């Protein structure tokens, strides 16, 4: 009894597609999600880091606590990345609170980072999608063809039993990854390159590795040595681990994954290999993000090196950016030009993220090859030198809050420029700018709640002083724009926001700030993609 037409068809049900479905479903927009995998398999962890920003977006959907509850490793278990001679050897140096993981509350963000395998996140998101009546899912189905047009999209989908259906939609969202077909639908092409080092992912069980037998408690262990290096980390507290063997090319001959793991461990322990995957880092970005009614999201649009854990997090950011705009257009309170802002906002973010992650790829050979390290000696001049080098080379991978929270849409056609300086790109440092286009700087309120908890599902007008704002309310009502007025004259650090009035978009980014609301109608028209200048662009 599947309908033949949906407002939105989502091709792919990984994190990107599920995020789009949740955003649309929460707004009661009917959509169909088609995903070839009938079930989610957990033997390969894939992405392992859910960033502070993605956790904030999960909190926005009411899912942050569910993700943390499902995580096999609570943040309280470990927050540091340790560089060592082997898992059972000696610690060389450490990066505390890597990936913005803090067991305690921090002012900079509403949610800290979380180590959790991507399949577990997907399970939580699948459960959340199943709770949304307007979202239909076909797991085990795949999209085999599609035609993009000015009036909509026609697609052919195939089921696991060979059944074929035709579906039409007003919009097609391509979340089908590197191997999908939606890039071909709009004629988009990847450009970029690949890393030089081959890598081998290994999932294994080693119950003998406990908190007492490893050199330190950590979320990741980077093993440095004269002949061999790699990375390892827990998937749970029951003895399941993942590892990345650096520079291992399975095409060169027989590769013994268990032996590679034992070299990383530094001891002859029982190892049960569960899965292996060879790969190389890819730095690819498409030349366009949309056709007429088809949009690319996540890995379908960009492939990031894994260093820093930004890949799947960038995908979720894409999904939220596009989906709130689709809601606005389909609900009738935004102009079609709002969708034109998706590419100019998100493509620069992907380009910068790929560049930053690729810089870490260039540090790998220098980080792993250290012929002067004596694995039996816990200290020494060589080891101190390696520690200093590691801290210099890899800080940007583990402490990248400026990249995770500081990306902005300052040049967007739907952001009202106030002439203030654009925040510089500093991946390591987040400055908390409130310039239009940036993420609203976070604050904890006196009652213990997050500022973000009080933002509305549509636009929010944040008022920090008693200044007139009725024109915003009237303009929003006349245009059918959902607007929440949030009066917080006692907001801690309110002077750092630069103005008494801030217009916040549904994705928690600032569309405008100022002290005069007389131009509220024009401001709202720009922010919703309906202003004449925006339409012309």
ABEGO torsion letter per residue (X at the ends): XBBABBABBBBEABAAAAAAAAAAAAAGBBBBBBBABABBBAABAEBABBBAAAAAAAAAAGAAAAAAAABABBAAABABBBBBABAABBBABBBBGBGGBBABBBAABABBBBBBBAAAAAAAAAAAAAABAABBBBBGBBBABBBBBAAEBBBBBBBAAGBBBBBBBABBBBAAEAABAAAAAAGBBBBEBBBABBBBBBBBBBAABBAAABABBBABBBBBBAABBEBBBBABAAGBBBBBBBGBBAAAEBBBAAAAAAAAAGBBBBBBBABBBBBBBBBBBBABABBAABBBBEAAABBBBABGGAAAAAAAAAAAAAAAAAAAAAAGABBAAAAAAAAAAAAAAAAAAAAAAAAAAAAAAAAABBAABBAABABEAAAAAAAAAAAAAAAAAABAAAAAAABBAAABAABBBAGBBBBBBBAABBAGBABBGBBBBBBBBAAGBBAAAABBABBBBBBABBBBAAAAAAAAAAAGBBBBBBBBAABBGAAAAGBABBBBBAAGBBABBEABAAAAAAAAAAAAGABAAAAAX
